[in-house]
Amino acid sequence: MGEFRRGSKVLAAAFLGVMCGASPLPFNVLGTLFKPLQEEFGWNRAEISGGITVFGIVASLMAPVFGWLADRYGVRRVALSSLGAFIVAFAAMGFTPPSLVGYYALWFFVGLVGIGSTPVTWSRAISLWFLDNRGLALGIMLIGTSAAAFVVPGLAVWAIDAYGWRAMFPIVAMLPLLVALPIGLLWFREPRPDERPPGLSTRDGAVAGMTFGAAAKTRQFWTLWVSILLIALAYGGAHIHLIPIVMDHGFAPGAAAAMMGVVGLGLLAGRIGVGFLLDRIWGPAIAFPVLCLPAVACFLLLGTSSETSAITVAAFLLGFAAGAESDLIAFLAARYFGMAHFGRIYGMLYMPFGLFSAVSPLVYGIVRDRTGSYDGMLMAAAVLFVAGGALLLTLGRYPGTATTKLAHA
């Protein structure tokens, strides 16, 4: 456990950065905004969901840029600067005007500056501190999103009830301002060459790994890209719309919001369990059965039955699979392509995740608005989950550990 002894402070800072960054906060508050925004502005669910779509598209397109910046200038500078800018941008959402253009412009700004506060950056540092326990370390880091699922929806609902939806944004922004940013400034950094685990450096001391161009020429890169696309399209809207989906089953808003805590439990179990197994078993062999679980969840959420146990199981299964997927992207990118240009490679693999997680809520909203039910989208999502998991089985063996075999490829 020497890796954890050396990298524990960095891991703690990355955990808090993920928890309070631009990855979970927007997705965990939007579900609480449908009712107040509909009442104040008359916007429908698709129009409200469009804000997260704008955010996700912009952030996804910026992910390779921030990844490249982290590779070139150091991940500490990029991650912490982006986190600070995200705090300001997210709090500014409280000034949303009675205009969809203005609403979307604010989400555009959040995506433009905030993507560097997501796993695109934090995971680079963790993957450089950890090798033998990388899967588990990434899983622990990504538990930050589980913690956000426990804390943020309840905080948002309380803030809206007590002070109104506009005040909710600066109140939630206190989390990164008072927790993640100070700890990041104290503890977050990349390891020096002598602190890296053996096997992550070439003979001249440089970080080993493929160039982005070499990685983009491989079948594995594009297989991963398409798999991530399918799963993100299925999951993004299920997460954002889970509260209204559960309310369609007859649950009160508070009880529906509490289901996000169950999602958080699933995320926690998925990230720790799958992360632990990734260090011991070929990743795709774990990924396929895990990614079939949310297909079961989709069927449990069909209709309008108010069976609490079925809804709870569905929320847990969705969270479990989401925890596994986020862990897998970073882990498989490092295993197949190495660490030398990890930021840009991971940023490109994050692109379909961000883009289609952003498009997905819009699609879910359109289906709900036009049909009066989420059932059609839930059935399509079940197919997408299984197809995305099956694609990973075609990746083939790892090319070896991240050693000199990958260097200068």
C-alpha positions as CSV (number, residue, x, y, z in Angstrom):
1,M,0.0,0.0,0.0
2,G,3.0,2.3,-0.5
3,E,1.2,4.1,-3.3
4,F,-1.6,5.1,-1.0
5,R,0.8,6.3,1.6
6,R,2.6,8.5,-0.8
7,G,-0.4,9.8,-2.7
8,S,-3.1,10.0,0.0
9,K,-3.2,13.8,0.2
10,V,-3.3,14.2,-3.5
11,L,-6.1,11.6,-3.7
12,A,-8.1,13.4,-1.0
13,A,-7.7,16.7,-2.9
14,A,-8.8,15.1,-6.2
15,F,-11.8,13.5,-4.4
16,L,-13.0,16.9,-3.2
17,G,-12.2,18.5,-6.6
18,V,-14.4,15.9,-8.4
19,M,-17.1,16.2,-5.8
20,C,-17.3,20.0,-6.0
21,G,-16.4,20.5,-9.7
22,A,-18.3,21.0,-12.9
23,S,-18.9,17.3,-13.4
24,P,-21.5,16.6,-10.7
25,L,-22.9,19.9,-9.5
26,P,-24.9,21.0,-12.7
27,F,-26.3,17.5,-13.2
28,N,-27.4,17.3,-9.5
29,V,-29.2,20.6,-9.4
30,L,-31.0,20.7,-12.7
31,G,-33.6,18.1,-11.6
32,T,-34.7,20.4,-8.8
33,L,-35.2,23.3,-11.2
34,F,-37.9,22.0,-13.6
35,K,-40.8,23.0,-11.4
36,P,-39.6,26.6,-10.4
37,L,-38.4,27.5,-13.9
38,Q,-41.7,26.2,-15.4
39,E,-43.7,28.3,-12.9
40,E,-41.6,31.5,-13.3
41,F,-40.8,31.5,-17.0
42,G,-43.3,29.0,-18.6
43,W,-40.4,26.9,-20.2
44,N,-41.1,23.2,-20.8
45,R,-38.8,20.4,-19.7
46,A,-37.0,20.1,-23.0
47,E,-36.2,23.9,-23.0
48,I,-34.9,23.7,-19.4
49,S,-32.9,20.6,-20.2
50,G,-31.4,22.5,-23.1
51,G,-29.2,24.4,-20.6
52,I,-27.3,21.3,-19.5
53,T,-27.1,20.4,-23.2
54,V,-25.3,23.7,-24.0
55,F,-23.1,23.2,-20.9
56,G,-22.2,19.7,-21.9
57,I,-21.5,20.4,-25.6
58,V,-19.2,23.4,-24.8
59,A,-17.4,21.5,-22.0
60,S,-16.9,18.4,-24.1
61,L,-15.4,20.4,-27.0
62,M,-13.1,22.1,-24.5
63,A,-12.1,18.8,-22.8
64,P,-9.2,18.0,-25.2
65,V,-8.0,21.6,-24.9
66,F,-7.9,21.5,-21.1
67,G,-6.3,18.0,-21.3
68,W,-3.6,19.3,-23.6
69,L,-3.0,22.3,-21.2
70,A,-2.6,19.9,-18.3
71,D,-0.1,17.8,-20.2
72,R,1.9,20.9,-21.2
73,Y,1.7,23.2,-18.2
74,G,0.9,20.9,-15.3
75,V,-2.4,19.6,-14.0
76,R,-2.3,21.6,-10.7
77,R,-2.4,25.0,-12.4
78,V,-5.1,24.0,-14.9
79,A,-7.4,22.1,-12.4
80,L,-7.3,24.8,-9.7
81,S,-7.7,27.7,-12.1
82,S,-10.7,26.1,-13.7
83,L,-12.2,25.2,-10.3
84,G,-12.0,28.9,-9.3
85,A,-13.6,30.1,-12.5
86,F,-16.3,27.4,-12.2
87,I,-17.3,28.8,-8.8
88,V,-17.9,32.2,-10.2
89,A,-19.7,31.0,-13.3
90,F,-22.0,28.6,-11.4
91,A,-22.9,31.2,-8.8
92,A,-23.8,33.6,-11.6
93,M,-26.5,31.2,-12.7
94,G,-28.6,32.9,-10.0
95,F,-28.9,35.9,-12.3
96,T,-30.7,33.9,-15.0
97,P,-32.9,36.4,-17.0
98,P,-36.4,35.6,-18.3
99,S,-34.9,34.6,-21.7
100,L,-33.8,31.2,-23.0
101,V,-30.9,32.9,-24.8
102,G,-29.7,34.4,-21.6
103,Y,-30.2,31.1,-19.7
104,Y,-28.3,29.2,-22.3
105,A,-25.5,31.8,-22.4
106,L,-24.9,31.4,-18.7
107,W,-24.7,27.6,-19.1
108,F,-22.3,28.2,-22.0
109,F,-20.0,30.2,-19.7
110,V,-20.1,27.4,-17.1
111,G,-19.0,24.8,-19.7
112,L,-16.4,27.1,-21.2
113,V,-14.4,27.6,-17.9
114,G,-15.4,24.7,-15.8
115,I,-14.3,21.5,-17.7
116,G,-10.9,21.7,-16.1
117,S,-12.5,21.0,-12.7
118,T,-13.7,17.6,-13.9
119,P,-11.9,14.2,-14.0
120,V,-10.3,15.3,-17.2
121,T,-7.6,16.9,-15.1
122,W,-7.8,15.3,-11.6
123,S,-7.4,11.8,-13.1
124,R,-4.1,12.6,-14.8
125,A,-2.5,13.3,-11.4
126,I,-4.0,10.2,-9.8
127,S,-2.8,8.0,-12.7
128,L,0.7,9.3,-12.2
129,W,0.7,8.7,-8.5
130,F,-0.8,5.2,-8.8
131,L,0.0,2.2,-11.0
132,D,-0.7,-1.1,-9.1
133,N,-3.7,0.3,-7.4
134,R,-4.8,2.7,-10.1
135,G,-8.3,1.3,-10.6
136,L,-9.0,1.5,-6.9
137,A,-7.5,5.0,-6.6
138,L,-9.5,6.3,-9.6
139,G,-12.6,4.7,-8.0
140,I,-12.0,6.5,-4.7
141,M,-11.4,9.8,-6.5
142,L,-14.6,9.4,-8.5
143,I,-16.6,8.7,-5.3
144,G,-16.6,12.5,-5.2
145,T,-19.6,12.4,-7.6
146,S,-21.3,9.9,-5.2
147,A,-20.8,12.3,-2.4
148,A,-22.2,15.1,-4.5
149,A,-25.3,12.9,-5.2
150,F,-25.8,12.5,-1.5
151,V,-25.3,16.2,-0.6
152,V,-26.2,18.5,-3.5
153,P,-29.8,17.5,-4.4
154,G,-30.9,17.8,-0.8
155,L,-29.0,21.1,-0.4
156,A,-30.5,22.5,-3.6
157,V,-34.1,21.5,-2.5
158,W,-33.5,23.1,0.9
159,A,-32.0,26.3,-0.6
160,I,-34.9,26.6,-3.1
161,D,-37.5,26.1,-0.4
162,A,-35.8,28.6,2.0
163,Y,-34.5,31.3,-0.3
164,G,-35.7,30.6,-3.8
165,W,-34.1,29.0,-6.8
166,R,-31.9,31.9,-7.6
167,A,-30.2,31.8,-4.2
168,M,-29.6,28.1,-4.7
169,F,-26.8,28.6,-7.1
170,P,-24.5,30.7,-4.9
171,I,-25.4,28.5,-1.9
172,V,-24.3,25.3,-3.7
173,A,-21.2,27.2,-5.0
174,M,-20.0,27.5,-1.4
175,L,-19.0,23.8,-1.6
176,P,-16.1,24.3,-4.0
177,L,-15.2,27.7,-2.6
178,L,-14.9,26.6,1.0
179,V,-14.0,23.0,0.7
180,A,-12.4,21.9,-2.6
181,L,-10.3,24.9,-3.5
182,P,-8.5,25.4,-0.2
183,I,-7.6,21.7,0.1
184,G,-6.5,21.7,-3.6
185,L,-4.2,24.6,-3.1
186,L,-2.6,22.8,-0.1
187,W,-2.3,19.2,-1.4
188,F,-2.9,18.8,-5.1
189,R,0.1,18.3,-7.4
190,E,1.7,15.8,-9.8
191,P,4.5,13.6,-8.5
192,R,8.1,14.4,-9.2
193,P,10.0,11.9,-11.4
194,D,11.5,10.2,-8.3
195,E,8.0,9.9,-6.7
196,R,6.3,8.1,-9.7
197,P,5.7,4.3,-9.4
198,P,8.3,2.2,-11.3
199,G,7.2,1.6,-14.8
200,L,5.6,5.0,-15.5
201,S,8.8,6.6,-16.8
202,T,11.1,6.0,-19.8
203,R,14.8,5.6,-19.4
204,D,15.4,9.3,-19.7
205,G,12.9,10.0,-17.0
206,A,10.0,11.2,-19.2
207,V,6.5,9.9,-18.7
208,A,5.9,6.9,-20.9
209,G,3.0,6.6,-23.3
210,M,1.6,7.0,-26.9
211,T,1.3,10.3,-28.6
212,F,-2.3,11.4,-29.3
213,G,-1.8,10.8,-33.0
214,A,-0.7,7.3,-32.4
215,A,-3.5,6.5,-30.1
216,A,-6.1,8.0,-32.5
217,K,-4.9,5.5,-35.2
218,T,-5.8,2.5,-33.1
219,R,-9.0,0.5,-33.2
220,Q,-9.2,0.5,-29.4
221,F,-9.4,4.3,-29.3
222,W,-12.5,4.5,-31.6
223,T,-14.1,1.4,-30.0
224,L,-13.9,3.1,-26.7
225,W,-15.2,6.4,-28.2
226,V,-18.3,4.8,-29.6
227,S,-19.0,2.7,-26.5
228,I,-18.8,5.8,-24.3
229,L,-21.1,7.6,-26.8
230,L,-23.8,5.0,-26.5
231,I,-23.7,4.7,-22.7
232,A,-23.7,8.5,-22.2
233,L,-26.7,8.9,-24.5
234,A,-28.5,6.3,-22.4
235,Y,-27.5,7.5,-18.9
236,G,-27.3,11.3,-19.0
237,G,-31.0,11.9,-19.3
238,A,-31.9,9.1,-16.9
239,H,-29.8,10.9,-14.2
240,I,-31.1,14.4,-14.9
241,H,-34.7,13.3,-15.2
242,L,-34.7,10.7,-12.4
243,I,-36.5,13.1,-10.0
244,P,-39.4,13.8,-12.4
245,I,-39.4,10.1,-13.6
246,V,-39.8,9.1,-9.9
247,M,-42.5,11.8,-9.5
248,D,-44.4,10.3,-12.4
249,H,-44.6,7.2,-10.2
250,G,-46.5,9.1,-7.6
251,F,-43.6,10.2,-5.3
252,A,-43.5,13.7,-3.7
253,P,-40.6,16.0,-4.7
254,G,-38.7,15.4,-1.5
255,A,-39.0,11.6,-1.7
256,A,-38.0,11.7,-5.4
257,A,-35.0,13.8,-4.6
258,A,-34.0,11.3,-1.9
259,M,-33.7,8.7,-4.7
260,M,-30.6,10.7,-5.8
261,G,-29.0,9.5,-2.6
262,V,-29.7,5.9,-3.7
263,V,-28.0,6.7,-7.0
264,G,-25.1,8.0,-4.8
265,L,-25.0,4.7,-3.0
266,G,-24.8,2.9,-6.3
267,L,-22.1,5.2,-7.5
268,L,-20.1,4.5,-4.4
269,A,-20.5,0.7,-4.7
270,G,-19.7,0.8,-8.4
271,R,-16.6,2.9,-8.1
272,I,-15.0,1.0,-5.2
273,G,-16.1,-2.5,-6.4
274,V,-15.2,-2.0,-10.0
275,G,-12.1,-0.1,-9.3
276,F,-10.8,-2.9,-7.0
277,L,-11.6,-5.5,-9.7
278,L,-10.0,-3.5,-12.5
279,D,-6.6,-3.8,-10.8
280,R,-7.0,-7.6,-11.0
281,I,-9.2,-8.6,-14.0
282,W,-9.3,-7.5,-17.6
283,G,-11.5,-4.4,-17.6
284,P,-14.0,-5.3,-20.4
285,A,-14.8,-8.6,-18.8
286,I,-16.0,-6.6,-15.8
287,A,-17.6,-3.8,-17.8
288,F,-20.0,-5.8,-19.9
289,P,-22.1,-7.4,-17.1
290,V,-22.0,-4.2,-15.1
291,L,-23.3,-2.1,-18.0
292,C,-26.2,-4.5,-18.5
293,L,-27.5,-3.6,-15.0
294,P,-28.9,-0.2,-16.0
295,A,-30.9,-1.9,-18.7
296,V,-32.7,-3.8,-15.9
297,A,-33.2,-0.4,-14.2
298,C,-34.8,1.1,-17.3
299,F,-37.4,-1.7,-17.3
300,L,-38.1,-1.2,-13.6
301,L,-38.8,2.5,-14.2
302,L,-41.3,1.8,-17.0
303,G,-45.0,2.8,-16.3
304,T,-46.3,4.6,-13.3
305,S,-46.2,2.0,-10.6
306,S,-45.4,3.4,-7.1
307,E,-43.6,0.3,-5.9
308,T,-40.9,1.8,-3.7
309,S,-38.6,-1.2,-3.7
310,A,-38.5,-1.4,-7.5
311,I,-37.8,2.3,-7.9
312,T,-35.0,2.1,-5.2
313,V,-33.4,-0.9,-7.0
314,A,-33.5,0.9,-10.3
315,A,-31.9,4.1,-8.8
316,F,-29.1,1.9,-7.3
317,L,-28.4,0.0,-10.5
318,L,-28.2,3.3,-12.5
319,G,-25.7,4.7,-10.0
320,F,-23.7,1.5,-9.9
321,A,-23.2,1.4,-13.7
322,A,-22.5,5.1,-13.9
323,G,-19.8,4.6,-11.3
324,A,-18.2,1.9,-13.3
325,E,-18.3,3.8,-16.6
326,S,-16.5,6.9,-15.3
327,D,-13.8,4.7,-13.7
328,L,-13.4,2.7,-16.9
329,I,-12.8,5.7,-19.2
330,A,-9.8,6.9,-17.2
331,F,-8.5,3.4,-16.4
332,L,-8.7,2.0,-19.9
333,A,-7.2,5.2,-21.4
334,A,-4.2,4.8,-19.2
335,R,-3.8,1.1,-19.8
336,Y,-4.2,1.1,-23.6
337,F,-2.4,4.4,-24.3
338,G,-0.1,5.2,-21.4
339,M,0.4,8.5,-19.6
340,A,2.7,10.8,-21.7
341,H,-0.3,12.4,-23.4
342,F,-3.0,11.2,-21.1
343,G,-4.7,14.6,-20.7
344,R,-5.4,15.1,-24.4
345,I,-6.3,11.4,-25.0
346,Y,-8.6,11.3,-22.1
347,G,-10.1,14.7,-23.1
348,M,-11.0,13.2,-26.5
349,L,-12.5,10.2,-24.9
350,Y,-14.4,12.4,-22.5
351,M,-15.8,14.3,-25.5
352,P,-18.5,11.7,-26.4
353,F,-19.2,11.3,-22.7
354,G,-19.8,15.0,-22.2
355,L,-21.6,15.6,-25.5
356,F,-24.0,12.8,-25.3
357,S,-24.6,13.2,-21.6
358,A,-25.6,16.7,-22.5
359,V,-27.8,15.7,-25.5
360,S,-29.5,12.9,-23.6
361,P,-31.5,15.1,-21.1
362,L,-32.8,17.0,-24.1
363,V,-33.9,13.8,-25.8
364,Y,-35.5,12.5,-22.6
365,G,-37.3,15.8,-22.2
366,I,-38.6,15.8,-25.8
367,V,-39.9,12.3,-25.5
368,R,-41.7,13.2,-22.2
369,D,-43.2,16.4,-23.6
370,R,-44.4,14.7,-26.8
371,T,-45.7,11.4,-25.4
372,G,-46.5,12.2,-21.8
373,S,-44.2,9.4,-20.7
374,Y,-40.6,8.5,-20.4
375,D,-41.2,4.9,-21.4
376,G,-40.1,5.1,-25.0
377,M,-36.7,6.6,-24.1
378,L,-36.2,4.2,-21.2
379,M,-36.7,1.2,-23.6
380,A,-34.2,2.7,-26.1
381,A,-31.7,3.4,-23.3
382,A,-31.8,-0.3,-22.2
383,V,-30.6,-1.3,-25.7
384,L,-27.9,1.4,-25.7
385,F,-26.5,0.2,-22.4
386,V,-26.1,-3.4,-23.5
387,A,-24.7,-2.4,-26.9
388,G,-22.1,-0.1,-25.3
389,G,-21.0,-2.7,-22.9
390,A,-20.7,-5.4,-25.6
391,L,-18.4,-3.2,-27.7
392,L,-15.8,-3.1,-24.9
393,L,-15.4,-6.9,-25.2
394,T,-13.8,-6.3,-28.6
395,L,-10.9,-4.2,-27.3
396,G,-8.4,-7.1,-27.0
397,R,-5.5,-7.5,-24.6
398,Y,-3.8,-4.6,-22.8
399,P,-0.6,-3.7,-24.7
400,G,1.3,-4.3,-21.5
401,T,1.8,-2.1,-18.5
402,A,2.5,1.6,-19.1
403,T,6.2,1.0,-19.6
404,T,8.7,1.7,-22.3
405,K,6.7,-0.5,-24.7
406,L,4.4,2.5,-25.1
407,A,7.0,5.2,-25.0
408,H,7.3,7.3,-28.2
409,A,4.8,5.0,-30.0
